Amino acid sequence: MILNDDELRMYRDRFLCRLYRTAQGIVDRRFNRYDIFMATGIGAITDVHQATDEIVQSLQNYGFIHTIDNEQITLSMAGLAEAERVCE
């Protein structure tokens, strides 16, 4: 893992909020996980793919997103509720 627990928590929230805003609050819209990461503006990460995968895995473990394939993700209903809580 390249992200420590504090970084993972912080970046996970930023990623979820960016996905929520990009999806305009609509669940099941598909997005490229790496595009969402890049849209967060997190620039201090050297291994973007590894960091993105760690964030996506964490969000998936919480049930906040669904993965469609190696790159496509969607916001889940639980993710929508969490995003409304932390992003607004």
C-alpha positions in Angstrom: 0.0 0.0 0.0 1.2 3.5 -0.8 -1.4 5.4 1.2 -1.4 5.4 5.0 -4.7 5.3 6.9 -5.0 9.1 7.2 -4.3 9.6 3.5 -6.7 6.9 2.5 -9.5 8.4 4.6 -8.9 11.9 3.2 -8.5 10.8 -0.4 -11.4 8.4 -0.2 -13.7 11.2 0.8 -12.4 13.5 -2.0 -12.8 10.7 -4.5 -16.3 9.9 -3.4 -17.3 13.6 -3.5 -15.9 14.0 -7.0 -17.8 10.8 -8.2 -21.0 12.1 -6.6 -20.6 15.5 -8.3 -19.7 14.0 -11.6 -22.6 11.6 -11.4 -24.9 14.5 -10.4 -26.2 12.3 -7.6 -27.4 9.6 -10.0 -26.5 6.0 -9.0 -25.3 3.5 -11.5 -23.8 6.0 -14.0 -20.5 4.5 -15.2 -17.3 6.4 -14.9 -13.6 5.6 -15.4 -12.0 5.4 -11.9 -8.7 7.0 -13.1 -10.6 9.9 -14.6 -12.4 10.5 -11.3 -9.1 10.4 -9.5 -7.5 12.9 -11.8 -10.5 15.2 -11.4 -10.0 15.3 -7.6 -6.8 17.4 -8.2 -4.7 15.2 -5.9 -1.3 15.9 -7.3 1.1 14.6 -4.6 0.7 11.0 -5.7 3.4 9.5 -7.9 1.7 6.1 -8.6 -1.8 7.2 -9.7 -3.0 3.7 -10.6 -2.0 2.2 -7.3 -3.5 5.0 -5.3 -6.7 4.9 -7.3 -7.0 1.2 -6.8 -6.5 1.5 -3.1 -9.1 4.2 -2.8 -11.6 2.2 -5.0 -11.0 -1.0 -3.0 -11.7 0.9 0.2 -14.9 2.5 -1.2 -16.0 -0.9 -2.4 -15.4 -2.5 1.0 -17.7 0.1 2.5 -20.3 -0.6 -0.2 -20.1 3.0 -1.5 -19.3 2.1 -5.1 -19.6 -0.8 -7.5 -16.9 -1.9 -9.9 -18.0 -2.9 -13.3 -14.7 -3.9 -14.7 -11.0 -3.0 -14.2 -11.7 0.7 -14.9 -15.5 1.4 -14.7 -17.2 2.3 -11.4 -20.6 3.4 -10.3 -21.9 5.2 -7.2 -24.1 2.9 -5.0 -27.1 3.9 -3.0 -25.0 3.7 0.2 -22.4 5.8 -1.6 -25.0 8.4 -2.5 -26.1 8.6 1.2 -22.5 8.9 2.4 -21.7 11.5 -0.3 -24.7 13.6 0.8 -23.4 13.4 4.3 -19.7 14.3 3.7 -19.8 16.3 0.6 -22.5 18.9 1.2 
